[in-house]
Amino acid sequence: MTTKDWKKQLKILSVKPPKMNKYIKHNGKKVRSCGIDLHHCIKCGRTGGHISKYGLHMCRLCFRDYAVKMGFKKYS
C-alpha cells in the first residue's frame, strides 16, 4: 500500500477481504499477557501510574478525582 490516507486505504481493502484480514492481523493491537500495557485505568484508559491495589485499577490522576467519593481520606 502506497497511500498515506488511512481512510482511502481501508476503502481499498474493504473490497478485498483476504487482504483486509491480513492487514488487520499484522497491524491490529497485540494481545498482551504481561507488561505495562496489560493494566490500564478503567476511567480514562491511561497505562501509566496504575493503582491496582484493592482492585481499584485506576491511574493516579483519576484516583485523586474519585478518592473522596470512594471514602478515602487525606490526612496531610
C-alpha positions as MATLAB code, in Angstrom:
seq = 'MTTKDWKKQLKILSVKPPKMNKYIKHNGKKVRSCGIDLHHCIKCGRTGGHISKYGLHMCRLCFRDYAVKMGFKKYS';
ca = [
       0.000    0.000    0.000;
       1.406    3.318   -1.009;
      -1.355    5.669    0.125;
      -0.869    7.890    3.188;
      -4.572    8.463    3.860;
      -5.817    5.665    6.126;
      -9.473    6.156    5.127;
      -8.610    5.610    1.473;
      -6.513    2.596    2.427;
      -9.393    0.946    4.329;
     -11.767    1.688    1.449;
      -9.416   -0.111   -0.944;
      -9.016   -3.040    1.450;
     -12.757   -3.426    2.095;
     -13.185   -4.641   -1.486;
     -10.592   -7.399   -0.971;
     -11.477   -9.449    2.174;
      -8.337  -11.677    2.210;
      -6.077   -8.617    2.062;
      -8.179   -6.888    4.755;
      -7.806   -9.891    7.081;
      -4.035   -9.912    6.551;
      -3.864   -6.144    7.164;
      -5.802   -6.479   10.432;
      -3.665   -9.451   11.521;
      -0.379   -7.585   11.076;
      -1.461   -4.069   12.076;
      -4.011   -4.774   14.803;
      -3.432   -4.439   18.515;
      -1.353   -7.198   20.070;
      -2.949   -9.263   22.849;
      -0.781   -8.813   25.952;
      -0.124  -11.393   28.665;
       2.299   -9.303   30.737;
       3.876   -5.872   30.848;
       2.809   -2.282   31.399;
       0.252   -2.248   28.578;
      -1.781   -5.042   30.181;
      -3.054   -2.826   33.025;
      -4.977    0.345   32.231;
      -7.263    2.774   34.029;
     -10.963    1.881   33.945;
     -11.958    5.574   33.797;
      -9.617    7.108   31.191;
      -7.575    4.204   29.747;
      -4.163    5.575   30.768;
      -1.475    2.917   31.395;
       0.988    4.935   33.488;
       0.703    5.426   37.257;
      -1.669    2.497   37.643;
      -3.074    1.659   41.108;
      -4.331   -1.928   41.227;
      -4.300   -2.382   44.997;
      -7.697   -3.326   46.486;
      -8.989   -3.898   42.939;
      -9.097   -0.175   42.091;
      -7.471   -0.388   38.615;
      -7.221    3.390   38.215;
      -4.441    5.754   37.275;
      -3.201    8.088   39.980;
      -4.903   11.114   38.422;
      -8.363    9.525   38.310;
      -7.812    8.216   41.829;
      -7.289   11.781   43.063;
     -10.609   12.801   41.492;
     -12.653    9.855   42.795;
     -10.913    9.160   46.153;
     -13.292   11.228   48.309;
     -16.361    9.674   46.633;
     -14.971    6.194   47.341;
     -14.410    7.002   51.010;
     -10.658    7.639   51.171;
      -9.486   10.401   53.451;
      -6.476   12.712   53.076;
      -4.514   13.026   56.323;
      -1.970   15.737   55.493;
];
